[in-house]
């Protein structure tokens, strides 16, 4: 476009050109003024707040806010671009007066982003803080005081200092140590990275930290740090933790200030591997997977796990647990389960051993491994347990198990104890006293009624020996000692086993593992009968210091004959010496001459020998050492001769009592060796 010529012939200039240049000049002047003002502000800030004054101001306000001494022992610098940042080295926050160390927090480096406007007004408002290389000590005094509860210091006139609001917090390479009531270091956690950001009324948390050799990740939400510091109410949290094969969550509220120590939270956890428990020896052997949930409540010195569900290896326990801490510590629990199989928890499972050559060393029936009496907790404990179905390797299935365990440092009592097994009912009581400077004393009471002999045989003998029949057991024993051997050697009391209407099945070759069946098979004349019915059987063992002197207190009866035994059962020496003698019942056409007249069971409990003499005499019996009571033949002879009512049977055996005599030492006997006739009983023992 061409410029128009004016009346005088001059070319006219474009309108507005000078105004544009003036605008740029004004903008440049304004920018220069802003730069000058900013430079002046920078100079003013630097002059008004040199590092020394800024350090003093920061220390004053942090001390007033937390009530703790705060100081900067290292260098401090100010950076104004892109934001106002204060960097400091060697920062220290003091501990409470009762603390175990003078410092609660020591920081190698920290960077604070502060508000310029508030700084010009003489206040510090921290927009964010980044901390690196920190050592943090958290501790309690054991009396509901915690050093992380920070109270603003009172000023003159009774007013308290205002808190310092912090926006974002970032921590790296921090070591957190926790001490509880002067008991020492509980654990140390290394925080690799932690980030807290404002998120509405709460703060979003993400962190990675290391406990032992395991690295964990945490995420969730917590209340503002200022709320925790102020201590005016409850501090909320909703956190989730995870590591390889393990997940844990906690959501609830923690009391602060006057409510410090109060807690209510819903907890849940799942462990697929035991690796996360490698640092906890008491829990590292738990069967996997482990799932747990509960509402955890802490009030004063009491911890309660309510609505608890604990699944170990797929088996669920439900109930409640409470623990009273402090000087009068105490644990109470009420648990129940639909089914528990100890084999799934690897308890009582037999270990397969490779065959080895026979050893000349005698294997003890009762071992010398100390029992875990010392494992009782050092505080009183009461646990009630109910299980609908309970399985333990080597024993019949128990149903309707109910027990109450009450223990204290001086001993324990399990009472009541009741369950059903093998079609019968069992009730009992167990008590253990742990006196100082004396061996433990154990008292056992047990009463079993109407147990199925056939069911017991199916469990222990493969179901090849007996059919039908019911058994009763009454046991009352007092024992002392730390090991099964010492307990057996000191057993004093009474044991009585009775059974009725039991049918023996199979042949002698199929009965070689059961001493009772083998005895009857040999004592009773062979008449081609496939089955033999035992009308009654009684074993009455009056024990004194591990020794039962038996004077016809063991007896069995069939429809044609009765069998009694005399001799000695010595649990201290772990030996047995018994002579069995049959007698034909009156009115029957059985020929006594066809009977085996004497049978001797003699040897160690784990492998006794069976000797027979088809034409045994009183003299031979005496040589075998079966004279009980007086040490002679006065009581034994009439029984072995088969004369008179003194021969007795089940009724007499049940009423028999011990005598003071001791059997003579038996001589060596020839005869048949039985392969471990008590192995079924031994396998059933824990």
C-alpha positions, 0 to 999 in steps of 0.5 A, a space after each residue: 500500500 502506497 502512502 498518500 501525499 498531503 496538500 503540500 506534497 509530503 508523503 503521509 506516514 502510517 498512523 500508529 507507528 509511534 504508539 507501537 514503539 512507545 508500547 515496547 519502550 514502556 514494556 521494556 521499562 516495566 520489565 526492567 523495573 520488575 527485574 530491578 525490584 526482584 533483584 532488590 527483593 533478592 538483595 533485601 531478602 539476603 540482607 534481611 535474612 542472612 543464613 545465620 538469622 534464617 537458621 535462628 528463625 527456623 530453629 526458634 519456630 520449630 522449637 516453639 512448634 515441637 517443644 524440642 530443641 532444634 538446631 542446625 550444626 552445618 552450613 545453611 544456604 538460600 536459593 531463590 530460583 526457581 523457588 525460595 529454598 533453604 538447604 541445610 546440613 547436619 540438622 538435629 531435633 532433640 528428644 524428650 527428657 525421659 528419652 534414652 538418647 539426647 537426639 530424636 532425629 539427626 539429618 545429614 542433609 535437608 532442603 526446605 521450600 518456604 513461602 516468600 510472603 510468610 518469610 517477609 512477615 517474619 514467619 516460616 511456612 514450609 511448602 515442602 521438605 526433602 530429607 536425606 540420610 536420616 537417623 530416627 529414634 522412636 521410643 516409649 517409656 512403657 507408661 503410655 508416653 511416646 517421644 513422637 508426640 510433639 507438643 508446642 511449647 508454651 509462650 509467655 502469657 500461657 499461649 502455645 506456639 503455632 504449628 508449622 504446616 508442611 505440604 510435601 515430605 520426601 525422605 530417602 535413606 533413613 534408618 528408624 529404630 524403635 525402643 519399647 520401655 527401656 527393653 532394648 531395640 525391638 527392630 530397625 527399619 531402613 526407609 529407602 524412599 518415602 513420599 507424602 503429598 497432600 490429598 484432600 483432608 489426608 495425605 497420600 503415602 508411598 514408600 519402600 522400606 527394608 526389614 531384615 533382608 526383605 524389602 516392602 512397599 507401602 501405599 495408602 492414606 494417613 492423616 496430616 502430620 500436623 494433626 498427629 503433632 497437635 494431639 487433639 484427637 484421633 489420627 486416621 490411617 489406611 495403609 497397605 503393605 506388600 512384599 514377595 508372597 505377603 500382603 498386609 493391610 491396616 485401616 483405622 484410627 490411632 489416639 493422639 494427645 490425651 488419647 495416646 495409646 488408644 487404637 482401633 483398626 481392621 487388620 488383614 494379612 496373607 502369607 503364601 511363603 514363610 520367607 517374610 517370617 524368617 526373622 521371627 523364629 517363633 512364627 517361621 514354622 507356620 504352615 502356609 498359606 496363612 490368612 488372618 483378619 481381626 479387629 484390633 483394639 488397644 485400650 490402656 494396657 489391654 490388646 484385643 483381637 476381636 472377630 478373629 479368623 486365622 487360617 493355617 494351611 487351609 484350616 480355620 480357627 475363629 474366636 477372640 484373643 486378649 492380652 493385658 500388658 504391663 506388670 500383670 500380663 495375662 493372655 485369654 483366648 477363646 477359639 473354635 474350629 470345624 476341623 483340625 488335622 495336625 498332619 497338615 501342620 506337620 505335627 506328629 507326621 512320621 518320618 520315613 527312614 532308610 533301612 539300616 542294619 540291626 543294632 546291638 544297642 537296645 532301643 528304649 520304649 520311653 525316651 530321654 528327650 526332655 519335654 518342653 516344660 520350660 516353654 510355658 509363657 512367663 505370664 498367666 494364660 487361659 485358652 478355651 478350645 473347641 474343635 468339631 473334628 480333630 485328627 492326629 497321626 497315630 490316634 483315632 479321630 477325635 470329635 467334639 473336642 473341648 478343653 481349657 488350658 490354664 497356665 502360669 509360671 508355676 505350672 498348668 492345668 488342662 481341665 475340663 478335657 473331653 472328646 469322643 473317639 472310637 464310638 466312646 466318650 473320654 473325659 480327663 484332667 492333666 496338671 503339671 506343677 513346676 516347683 523350684 529346685 525340684 523336678 516337675 510333677 504331672 498328674 493325669 486322670 482319664 476315664 474312657 467309656 464304651 470305646 469300640 475295640 474294632 475301631 481301635 484295631 482299625 487305627 492301630 492294627 490295620 483292622 485284622 485282629 478284632 471285630 466288635 467289642 467295647 472297652 473302658 479305661 480308668 487311669 489315675 497316675 502321678 509322675 515326676 521328671 523331665 523326660 518320658 523315661 523319668 515319668 514312666 519310672 516314677 508312675 504311681 497310681 492305678 490303671 484298669 482296662 476292661 473289654 467285653 464281647 470281642 471277636 478275634 479274627 484270622 489266624 496266628 500268622 495274621 496276629 503276630 503284632 498283637 500280644 493279646 491275640 497271639 496269646 489267646 491263639 496259642 492258649 486256646 485249643 485248635 478246634 478249626 474255629 475261624 473266630 474266637 469270642 472273648 467275653 471279657 478281658 481285664 488288665 488291672 495295673 497297680 503301679 508304684 514307682 513305675 512297677 506293677 506287681 501283678 497277681 492274677 490282675 490280668 485275666 481273659 475269659 471265653 465261653 470255655 476257659 479263663 486265662 489269668 496272668 501273674 508277674 511284673 511290669 517294670 516301667 523303670 527298667 522297661 521290662 515285662 515278665 508275665 506267666 499266663 495259665 488257662 483253666 477250663 470252666 466247669 460243666 464243659 467237655 473241653 479236655 484240660 490235657 489239650 491246653 497249653 498249661 503255661 506261657 511266659 512273656 518276658 523281655 524288654 517292652 519294645 520286643 518281649 519274647 513268648 515262651 510256651 510249655 505244653 506240659 508246664 509244672 509248678 516248678 517250671 513256673 517258679 523257675 520263670 519267676 512268676 511267683 508274685 506276692 510272697 516271693 514263693 509258691 503259696 499264692 501261685 501254686 493253686 492258680 497254676 494247678 487250676 484248683 479251687 475258686 482262687 483261680 479267678 477271672 475277670 471279676 477277680 482281676 478287676 478287684 485285685 490289688 498290689 502286694 509288696 512282694 517282688 518276683 524272682 529274677 527269671 531264667 533264660 527261656 527258649 521259645 518263639 520271638 515276636 516281632 515288636 508286639 507293642 509297636 502299635 501302642 508305641 506308634 500311638 504315643 506322641 
